[in-house]
């Protein structure tokens, strides 16, 4: 699994890497502007991301704006909906407006901080990015 973590908190990046990197390669950037650039480059190189975990509130470009730009890049690259990156939006605030806006922007899942291993793994399983055996193995670690 090729993953992009978009988070301005070093601690949250480390948590996400601990949970996701056992499943494959992980890149990390600190804002939405860099996320859009990394996704665009990955599409050009023919190595698109399978998963993007993105914070909503970040400097330079927030996650909501980056989400829309990433989906636009995938559409322009001719990526069918079934092959596009699975995007999990992450927020410190459990605000319904943020969640509605994220799903309107075509995210695939939404979780709130603090990031819990079992919640993240459940989403990875539900999005068919990890199988049941791998999920169970990680939960037991």
Secondary structure, DSSP 8 states (H G I E B T S, - for coil): --EEEE-S-HHHHHHHHHHHGGGS-EEEESSHHHHHHHHHHHHHTT---SEEEEESS-SSS-HHHHHHHHHHHHHHTT--GGGS-EEEEEESS--HHHHHHHHHTT-SEEEESS--HHHHHHHHHHTTSS-HHHHHHHHH-
